[in-house]
Every structure is written in C-alpha cells, then in structure tokens.
Amino acid sequence: MQLSAAPYEERLTAPRSWWVISVLVGVSLALILLPFGTLPLLGGLVGGTAAAAVVASAYGSPRIRVVGDSLIAGEAKLPVSALGAAEVLDAEEARAWRTYKADTRAFLLLRAYIPTALRVEVTDPQDPTPYLYLSTREPRKLAAAIDAAREAHARPTDG
C-alpha cells in the first residue's frame, strides 16, 4: 500500500542567523560572568549558548507533512477530504493574511522568518476553522501534494 500519492515533508527550521544569535547569547552570558572567574565564564558560554540553541531549535521544530490522505501541520491533523481550495501566498499576500485579513478562528502555523505561505480552506461543516494558514518555503509543492492526495483518496480502490 502506498503511503502518499505525492509525499511532502517540510520542517520549518529557524534561519542560520538565529544560530549565530545563540552563540552571541552565550558570549554575552560569559562576559556577564567574567568577574566571577574562568569557570563561571566557561559555564556561561556553554550554558547560554546551549539554552539559546534549544529555544531556536524548539521554535523551528514544527513540520508540515502530507501522509496518505492526511495533512499534518504541527499539532493539526486533517483528512484531505475536509480541505478545499489551496491559495499560494507570496510574501505581501502572506503578510496581509497574518495581519488585517486574518480570521481569529483560523489555524495558523506561522513562522515570521518564512515569507511565503499557503492558505487552505477547511470545508468540513462541523469544523469551525475557516482555513489553515501554513508558513512554508515551498507553497506550490505543498498545494500540489494536497491536491494529489485528495485525488488519490477520491479514486476508487481496486479490489
């Protein structure tokens, strides 16, 4: 049995600059602890860098996947049959849907460091969520994967 008609997986990793900032946080903490000696300085460098790196890694850990007949985006898991049209959003349109066009009932998997997004209508009448806003670096590929999964799920199976 095939897992997905068009497998898609993306991790919304933090940009490289955030890792540089993690090192700078460690250096800053080391400088703060410098008057207390070499051991606290090293502890501050290692501990501060590690703590900042854990925060950057955790914030960049959500994944978007199309698996079988489901879209999994962070904590949300929806069958593709409950999804409607997908709209690819360029940077300007994505910013509009994050701000003044946003609906408070929508599901947002938002990462501000990713300028493009995909907005997918939710067609399930029992779901109060009007749409999913998914930050993604490859919105066209994600839309194609959702469409392919929907088509594969709609086809009758041979048997």
Salt bridges, closest charged atoms under 4 A:
GLU9 OE2 - ARG63 NH1 2.68
ASP69 OD2 - HIS153 ND1 3.45
GLU87 OE1 - ARG119 NH2 3.07
GLU93 OE2 - LYS101 NZ 2.59
ASP103 OD2 - ARG105 NH2 2.89
GLU121 OE2 - ARG119 NH1 2.54
GLU138 OE2 - LYS141 NZ 3.78
ASP147 OD1 - ARG150 NH1 2.91
